[in-house]
Amino acid sequence: MLNIVLFGPPGAGKGTQAESLKKHYGLVHISTGDVFRGLDPESDLAKLAKSYADNGNLVPDDITIKILESEVLKHPDAKGVIYDGFPRTIAQAEALDQFLANKGTAVTAMVGIDVPEEELKGRLKNRAIDSGRPDDADPKIIQNRIAVYNDQTAPVAGFYKNQNKYAAVNGVGSISDIFDRLCAAIDEVNVSL
């Protein structure tokens, strides 16, 4: 099974690239952000998740892990999964490794999309306009999301570096150039397994 963790700060282009990678490799794309936004807005879980996200904070690990596992289980015949927005903490990475081990598989690679902070801010402002994401419109929320990423999520790269499963690509350039870099990184890790 090809299990790819697509990694990077908010606005790095994970969602855009995940859709192309999904088609290229024939994988299932699971975006925790999309999953949370797709919950019944009247449900207690959706309200709880929204209360965290609206302030640029991460949804607690236990909730995120349960939701992710239920999403993966919806695709028992998948030849692999692209995890977009998960794991975001070391606890989530450990839970993902255990969950996949129980299924007889593992994370193949974490591929990080590196983008300078000022570029991220511009992309998020544009995304707020283009896709109606109000969480991307407020500069204070954007700054908090980037700070939360740097403090809580960026260390997850070290978790996969220690397993020799981490590769970083330059996330600045055309969508197709970044896609080519991602494919090269994934193919290199996949071939070495």
C-alpha positions as CSV (number, residue, x, y, z in Angstrom):
1,M,0.0,0.0,0.0
2,L,1.2,3.5,-0.9
3,N,0.5,5.8,2.1
4,I,1.7,9.3,1.6
5,V,1.5,12.1,4.2
6,L,1.4,15.4,2.3
7,F,2.9,17.9,4.7
8,G,3.3,21.6,4.9
9,P,1.9,24.8,6.4
10,P,-1.5,26.3,5.7
11,G,-1.5,27.6,2.1
12,A,1.4,25.4,0.9
13,G,-0.9,23.8,-1.7
14,K,-1.5,20.4,-0.1
15,G,-5.1,20.2,-1.3
16,T,-4.3,21.2,-4.8
17,Q,-1.4,18.8,-5.1
18,A,-3.2,16.0,-3.4
19,E,-5.9,16.0,-6.0
20,S,-3.3,15.6,-8.8
21,L,-1.4,13.0,-6.8
22,K,-4.6,11.1,-6.2
23,K,-5.2,10.7,-9.9
24,H,-1.6,10.0,-10.8
25,Y,-1.1,7.2,-8.3
26,G,-4.7,6.0,-8.0
27,L,-5.0,6.7,-4.3
28,V,-7.7,7.9,-1.9
29,H,-7.3,11.5,-0.8
30,I,-8.3,12.2,2.8
31,S,-8.1,15.8,3.9
32,T,-8.9,16.3,7.6
33,G,-9.9,19.9,6.8
34,D,-12.4,18.7,4.2
35,V,-13.7,16.0,6.5
36,F,-14.3,18.5,9.3
37,R,-15.9,21.0,7.0
38,G,-18.1,18.2,5.6
39,L,-19.6,17.2,9.0
40,D,-23.3,18.0,9.6
41,P,-23.0,21.6,10.8
42,E,-25.6,21.0,13.5
43,S,-23.8,18.1,15.0
44,D,-21.9,18.5,18.3
45,L,-18.7,17.2,16.7
46,A,-18.9,19.8,13.9
47,K,-19.6,22.6,16.3
48,L,-16.7,21.5,18.5
49,A,-14.3,21.2,15.5
50,K,-15.5,24.6,14.2
51,S,-14.8,26.3,17.6
52,Y,-11.2,25.3,17.3
53,A,-10.7,26.0,13.6
54,D,-12.4,29.4,13.7
55,N,-9.5,30.6,16.0
56,G,-6.8,28.9,13.9
57,N,-6.2,26.1,16.5
58,L,-5.9,22.4,16.0
59,V,-8.9,20.1,16.8
60,P,-7.8,17.9,19.8
61,D,-5.9,14.7,18.8
62,D,-8.5,12.2,20.1
63,I,-11.3,13.6,18.0
64,T,-9.1,14.0,14.9
65,I,-7.7,10.5,15.2
66,K,-11.2,8.9,15.5
67,I,-12.5,10.8,12.5
68,L,-9.5,10.0,10.4
69,E,-9.7,6.3,11.2
70,S,-13.4,6.2,10.3
71,E,-12.6,7.9,6.9
72,V,-9.8,5.4,6.1
73,L,-12.1,2.4,6.9
74,K,-14.6,3.7,4.3
75,H,-12.1,2.6,1.6
76,P,-11.1,-1.0,2.4
77,D,-9.9,-1.7,-1.1
78,A,-7.8,1.4,-1.6
79,K,-4.3,0.8,-3.0
80,G,-3.2,3.7,-0.8
81,V,-4.0,7.0,0.8
82,I,-2.8,10.5,0.6
83,Y,-3.2,12.0,4.1
84,D,-3.6,15.8,3.7
85,G,-3.6,17.7,7.0
86,F,-2.9,14.7,9.1
87,P,-0.9,14.0,11.2
88,R,-0.5,17.4,12.8
89,T,1.0,16.3,16.1
90,I,3.4,13.7,17.2
91,A,0.6,11.9,19.0
92,Q,-1.4,11.8,15.8
93,A,1.7,10.4,13.9
94,E,2.1,7.7,16.5
95,A,-1.6,6.9,16.3
96,L,-1.4,6.7,12.5
97,D,1.6,4.4,12.6
98,Q,-0.3,2.1,15.0
99,F,-3.5,2.2,13.0
100,L,-1.7,1.3,9.8
101,A,0.4,-1.4,11.5
102,N,-2.9,-3.0,12.6
103,K,-3.9,-3.0,9.0
104,G,-0.6,-4.6,7.9
105,T,0.8,-1.5,6.3
106,A,2.7,1.7,7.1
107,V,3.4,5.3,6.1
108,T,5.5,5.1,2.9
109,A,6.7,8.7,3.0
110,M,6.0,12.1,4.3
111,V,6.6,14.7,1.6
112,G,6.8,18.3,2.9
113,I,6.0,21.3,0.7
114,D,8.3,24.2,1.7
115,V,6.9,27.7,1.2
116,P,8.2,31.0,2.7
117,E,5.8,32.6,5.2
118,E,5.0,35.7,3.2
119,E,4.0,33.5,0.2
120,L,1.7,31.5,2.4
121,K,0.0,34.6,3.7
122,G,-0.7,35.8,0.1
123,R,-2.0,32.4,-0.9
124,L,-4.3,32.2,2.0
125,K,-5.8,35.6,1.3
126,N,-6.4,34.5,-2.3
127,R,-7.9,31.3,-1.2
128,A,-10.3,33.2,1.1
129,I,-11.6,35.0,-2.0
130,D,-11.5,32.1,-4.5
131,S,-13.0,29.4,-2.4
132,G,-15.0,31.3,0.2
133,R,-12.9,30.2,3.2
134,P,-13.5,32.9,5.8
135,D,-10.9,31.3,8.1
136,D,-8.3,32.4,5.5
137,A,-9.4,36.0,5.4
138,D,-8.4,37.3,8.8
139,P,-4.7,38.2,9.1
140,K,-4.7,37.4,12.9
141,I,-6.2,33.9,12.3
142,I,-3.7,33.4,9.4
143,Q,-0.8,34.3,11.7
144,N,-2.1,32.1,14.4
145,R,-2.5,29.2,12.0
146,I,1.1,29.6,10.9
147,A,2.3,29.9,14.5
148,V,0.4,26.8,15.5
149,Y,1.9,24.9,12.5
150,N,5.4,26.0,13.4
151,D,5.0,25.1,17.1
152,Q,2.8,22.0,17.0
153,T,2.9,20.5,13.5
154,A,6.4,21.2,12.0
155,P,8.0,18.9,14.6
156,V,6.1,15.9,13.1
157,A,8.6,16.1,10.2
158,G,11.3,15.0,12.7
159,F,9.2,11.9,13.6
160,Y,9.3,10.7,10.0
161,K,12.9,11.9,9.4
162,N,13.9,9.5,12.2
163,Q,12.2,6.7,10.2
164,N,14.0,7.8,7.0
165,K,10.6,8.6,5.4
166,Y,10.7,12.3,5.0
167,A,11.4,14.3,1.9
168,A,11.0,18.0,1.3
169,V,10.2,19.8,-2.0
170,N,10.3,23.4,-3.0
171,G,6.7,24.6,-2.9
172,V,7.2,27.8,-5.0
173,G,6.6,27.7,-8.7
174,S,3.9,26.6,-11.0
175,I,1.5,23.9,-9.8
176,S,2.8,21.5,-12.5
177,D,6.5,22.1,-11.4
178,I,5.6,21.5,-7.8
179,F,3.7,18.3,-8.8
180,D,6.7,17.0,-10.7
181,R,8.9,17.6,-7.7
182,L,6.4,15.8,-5.4
183,C,6.2,12.8,-7.8
184,A,10.0,12.6,-8.0
185,A,10.2,12.6,-4.2
186,I,7.5,10.0,-3.8
187,D,8.9,7.8,-6.5
188,E,12.4,7.9,-4.9
189,V,11.1,6.9,-1.5
190,N,8.8,4.2,-3.0
191,V,11.5,2.6,-5.1
192,S,13.9,2.4,-2.1
193,L,11.3,0.3,-0.1
